[in-house]
Amino acid sequence: VNPHTHQLKLCDFGSAKVL
């Protein structure tokens, strides 16, 4: 798993959690 993709997914997950 690429670290960049993982970071992007993590950011998306965080954004969704905030919303």
HTML snippet that shows the backbone in 3Dmol.js (N, CA, C, O; Angstrom):
<script src="https://3Dmol.org/build/3Dmol-min.js"></script>
<div id="view" style="width:600px;height:400px;position:relative"></div>
<script>
const pdb = `
ATOM      1  N   VAL A   1       0.850  -1.201   0.000  1.00  0.00           N
ATOM      2  CA  VAL A   1       0.000   0.000   0.000  1.00  0.00           C
ATOM      3  C   VAL A   1       0.884   1.249   0.000  1.00  0.00           C
ATOM      4  O   VAL A   1       1.741   1.407   0.870  1.00  0.00           O
ATOM      5  N   ASN A   2       0.679   2.112  -0.953  1.00  0.00           N
ATOM      6  CA  ASN A   2       1.505   3.331  -1.027  1.00  0.00           C
ATOM      7  C   ASN A   2       1.185   4.261   0.137  1.00  0.00           C
ATOM      8  O   ASN A   2       0.023   4.393   0.523  1.00  0.00           O
ATOM      9  N   PRO A   3       2.203   4.906   0.699  1.00  0.00           N
ATOM     10  CA  PRO A   3       1.988   5.817   1.833  1.00  0.00           C
ATOM     11  C   PRO A   3       1.173   7.031   1.411  1.00  0.00           C
ATOM     12  O   PRO A   3       0.398   7.577   2.196  1.00  0.00           O
ATOM     13  N   HIS A   4       1.358   7.448   0.151  1.00  0.00           N
ATOM     14  CA  HIS A   4       0.624   8.635  -0.330  1.00  0.00           C
ATOM     15  C   HIS A   4      -0.873   8.338  -0.374  1.00  0.00           C
ATOM     16  O   HIS A   4      -1.695   9.143   0.063  1.00  0.00           O
ATOM     17  N   THR A   5      -1.211   7.152  -0.918  1.00  0.00           N
ATOM     18  CA  THR A   5      -2.624   6.769  -1.006  1.00  0.00           C
ATOM     19  C   THR A   5      -3.210   6.618   0.392  1.00  0.00           C
ATOM     20  O   THR A   5      -4.343   7.022   0.653  1.00  0.00           O
ATOM     21  N   HIS A   6      -2.415   6.025   1.290  1.00  0.00           N
ATOM     22  CA  HIS A   6      -2.893   5.810   2.658  1.00  0.00           C
ATOM     23  C   HIS A   6      -3.170   7.153   3.328  1.00  0.00           C
ATOM     24  O   HIS A   6      -4.180   7.324   4.011  1.00  0.00           O
ATOM     25  N   GLN A   7      -2.246   8.114   3.118  1.00  0.00           N
ATOM     26  CA  GLN A   7      -2.409   9.432   3.727  1.00  0.00           C
ATOM     27  C   GLN A   7      -3.654  10.116   3.155  1.00  0.00           C
ATOM     28  O   GLN A   7      -4.416  10.749   3.886  1.00  0.00           O
ATOM     29  N   LEU A   8      -3.850   9.981   1.845  1.00  0.00           N
ATOM     30  CA  LEU A   8      -4.996  10.616   1.203  1.00  0.00           C
ATOM     31  C   LEU A   8      -6.290  10.040   1.784  1.00  0.00           C
ATOM     32  O   LEU A   8      -7.227  10.775   2.094  1.00  0.00           O
ATOM     33  N   LYS A   9      -6.323   8.703   1.926  1.00  0.00           N
ATOM     34  CA  LYS A   9      -7.514   8.049   2.469  1.00  0.00           C
ATOM     35  C   LYS A   9      -7.743   8.507   3.908  1.00  0.00           C
ATOM     36  O   LYS A   9      -8.877   8.757   4.319  1.00  0.00           O
ATOM     37  N   LEU A  10      -6.651   8.613   4.667  1.00  0.00           N
ATOM     38  CA  LEU A  10      -6.772   9.020   6.060  1.00  0.00           C
ATOM     39  C   LEU A  10      -7.335  10.438   6.140  1.00  0.00           C
ATOM     40  O   LEU A  10      -8.162  10.739   7.001  1.00  0.00           O
ATOM     41  N   CYS A  11      -6.879  11.303   5.236  1.00  0.00           N
ATOM     42  CA  CYS A  11      -7.345  12.692   5.226  1.00  0.00           C
ATOM     43  C   CYS A  11      -8.841  12.717   4.909  1.00  0.00           C
ATOM     44  O   CYS A  11      -9.604  13.451   5.538  1.00  0.00           O
ATOM     45  N   ASP A  12      -9.251  11.912   3.931  1.00  0.00           N
ATOM     46  CA  ASP A  12     -10.658  11.857   3.538  1.00  0.00           C
ATOM     47  C   ASP A  12     -11.498  11.350   4.707  1.00  0.00           C
ATOM     48  O   ASP A  12     -12.582  11.867   4.977  1.00  0.00           O
ATOM     49  N   PHE A  13     -10.982  10.330   5.398  1.00  0.00           N
ATOM     50  CA  PHE A  13     -11.707   9.760   6.537  1.00  0.00           C
ATOM     51  C   PHE A  13     -11.864  10.813   7.637  1.00  0.00           C
ATOM     52  O   PHE A  13     -12.930  10.943   8.240  1.00  0.00           O
ATOM     53  N   GLY A  14     -10.777  11.566   7.890  1.00  0.00           N
ATOM     54  CA  GLY A  14     -10.819  12.604   8.920  1.00  0.00           C
ATOM     55  C   GLY A  14     -11.833  13.674   8.546  1.00  0.00           C
ATOM     56  O   GLY A  14     -12.596  14.143   9.391  1.00  0.00           O
ATOM     57  N   SER A  15     -11.836  14.059   7.270  1.00  0.00           N
ATOM     58  CA  SER A  15     -12.764  15.099   6.814  1.00  0.00           C
ATOM     59  C   SER A  15     -14.203  14.622   7.000  1.00  0.00           C
ATOM     60  O   SER A  15     -15.062  15.378   7.455  1.00  0.00           O
ATOM     61  N   ALA A  16     -14.457  13.370   6.648  1.00  0.00           N
ATOM     62  CA  ALA A  16     -15.806  12.815   6.773  1.00  0.00           C
ATOM     63  C   ALA A  16     -16.209  12.769   8.242  1.00  0.00           C
ATOM     64  O   ALA A  16     -17.357  13.046   8.588  1.00  0.00           O
ATOM     65  N   LYS A  17     -15.247  12.415   9.111  1.00  0.00           N
ATOM     66  CA  LYS A  17     -15.552  12.326  10.538  1.00  0.00           C
ATOM     67  C   LYS A  17     -15.896  13.716  11.077  1.00  0.00           C
ATOM     68  O   LYS A  17     -16.814  13.870  11.883  1.00  0.00           O
ATOM     69  N   VAL A  18     -15.153  14.715  10.624  1.00  0.00           N
ATOM     70  CA  VAL A  18     -15.399  16.092  11.084  1.00  0.00           C
ATOM     71  C   VAL A  18     -16.789  16.533  10.638  1.00  0.00           C
ATOM     72  O   VAL A  18     -17.532  17.154  11.397  1.00  0.00           O
ATOM     73  N   LEU A  19     -17.127  16.199   9.390  1.00  0.00           N
ATOM     74  CA  LEU A  19     -18.436  16.593   8.877  1.00  0.00           C
ATOM     75  C   LEU A  19     -19.518  15.750   9.553  1.00  0.00           C
ATOM     76  O   LEU A  19     -20.703  15.920   9.264  1.00  0.00           O
TER      77      LEU A  19
END
`;
const viewer = $3Dmol.createViewer("view");
viewer.addModel(pdb, "pdb");
viewer.setStyle({}, {cartoon: {color: "spectrum"}});
viewer.zoomTo();
viewer.render();
</script>
